[in-house]
Amino acid sequence: VWRAETAYDMLKLLFRQSTFSTLMDNHPHVLGPVFQIDGNLGGCDAILKMLLQDDSCGEKVNVHLLAACPKPWSSRSLKGVRIKGNARLDMEWDLEQRNSLKVQLHAQSDWEGTLIWKNRRQKLSLKAGESRMVCFE
């Protein structure tokens, strides 16, 4: 089970306790706080992993959408994310009003996989350069 609210609490803690006002990571050191890139890259990756997780099984890709999306992000969009299998994904969701998710997938090369949201699955097979819109409601 994805723990959206726990992930969101940890992300807020990172920003509150380990981030300078410049949004650079604050790493405690005996000489005083210093910048360390790990927190910045880890924070960005955490945000992305809360919104989608992709894994591959051979040539096929499974993309879990809004895997751990917290309530404050219930209506948002995400554009231009590269996923496994050489594809780009855009998505827009509204979990408050319509409980819907729209996904636009752009294959850079032949792509085969499954988009997964909640208990819904949509298998896709795209040729290089092809795009497909999938709506979950």
C-alpha positions in Angstrom: 0.0 0.0 0.0 1.3 3.4 -0.9 1.5 5.8 2.1 0.8 9.1 0.5 0.3 11.2 3.7 3.5 9.7 5.3 5.5 10.5 2.2 4.1 14.0 2.2 5.0 14.5 5.8 8.5 13.4 5.2 8.8 15.8 2.2 7.6 18.7 4.4 10.1 17.7 7.1 12.9 17.8 4.5 11.9 21.3 3.4 11.4 22.5 7.0 14.5 21.1 8.7 17.0 20.4 5.9 16.6 23.1 3.3 18.0 26.7 3.1 15.7 29.5 2.1 17.4 29.2 -1.4 15.9 25.7 -1.6 19.4 24.2 -1.4 19.8 21.2 0.9 21.2 22.0 4.4 23.6 19.4 5.7 24.8 19.8 9.3 28.6 20.0 9.6 31.0 20.8 12.5 31.9 24.1 10.7 28.3 25.0 10.2 25.6 24.0 7.7 26.8 23.3 4.2 25.1 22.6 0.9 24.8 18.9 -0.1 23.2 17.9 -3.4 21.9 14.6 -2.1 18.9 16.3 -0.4 18.0 18.2 -3.5 18.1 15.2 -5.8 16.4 13.0 -3.3 13.6 15.5 -2.7 13.0 15.8 -6.4 13.0 12.1 -6.8 10.6 11.6 -3.9 8.1 14.0 -5.4 8.3 12.2 -8.8 8.0 8.8 -7.1 4.9 10.0 -5.2 3.3 10.7 -8.6 4.4 7.8 -10.7 6.5 4.7 -10.4 7.6 2.8 -13.4 9.1 -0.7 -13.6 9.9 -3.0 -16.4 9.3 -6.7 -16.8 11.4 -7.6 -19.9 10.3 -5.3 -22.7 7.0 -4.3 -21.1 6.7 -1.4 -18.7 4.3 -1.0 -15.8 3.6 2.6 -14.8 1.8 3.2 -11.5 0.1 6.6 -11.7 -0.5 8.8 -8.6 1.1 6.0 -6.6 1.3 8.1 -3.4 -0.5 11.3 -4.2 -1.3 13.3 -1.0 -4.6 15.2 -0.5 -3.0 18.7 -1.0 -2.0 17.6 -4.5 -5.5 16.3 -5.5 -5.8 18.6 -8.5 -2.6 19.1 -10.5 -0.7 18.3 -13.6 2.7 17.0 -14.6 4.4 17.4 -18.0 7.3 15.9 -19.8 8.4 13.1 -17.5 10.6 10.5 -19.1 9.6 6.9 -18.2 11.1 3.6 -18.9 10.9 2.2 -22.4 11.9 5.6 -23.9 8.6 7.4 -23.6 7.4 10.8 -22.3 4.3 11.2 -20.1 2.1 14.1 -19.3 -0.8 13.8 -16.9 -3.5 15.9 -15.4 -5.8 14.9 -12.5 -8.7 16.0 -10.4 -9.3 13.7 -7.5 -11.7 16.1 -5.7 -14.4 17.0 -8.2 -14.3 14.4 -10.9 -12.0 11.6 -9.6 -10.4 11.6 -13.0 -6.9 11.3 -14.5 -5.9 12.1 -18.1 -2.6 10.7 -19.4 -0.9 11.6 -22.6 1.9 9.1 -23.6 4.4 10.0 -26.3 6.6 7.1 -27.5 10.1 8.0 -28.6 10.7 4.4 -29.8 8.3 1.4 -29.8 6.7 1.2 -26.4 4.6 -1.5 -24.8 3.3 -1.4 -21.3 0.4 -0.9 -18.8 -0.8 2.3 -17.2 -2.1 1.5 -13.7 -4.3 3.8 -11.6 -6.0 2.4 -8.5 -7.5 -0.9 -9.7 -7.7 0.2 -13.3 -5.3 -0.9 -16.0 -4.8 0.2 -19.6 -2.5 -1.8 -21.8 -0.8 0.1 -24.6 1.4 -0.6 -27.5 2.8 2.4 -29.4 5.1 2.7 -32.4 7.9 5.2 -32.4 6.6 8.8 -32.7 3.0 7.8 -31.8 1.1 9.4 -29.0 -2.0 8.2 -27.1 -4.4 9.8 -24.6 -5.9 7.7 -21.9 -8.6 8.9 -19.6 -9.4 7.2 -16.3 -12.6 8.1 -14.5 
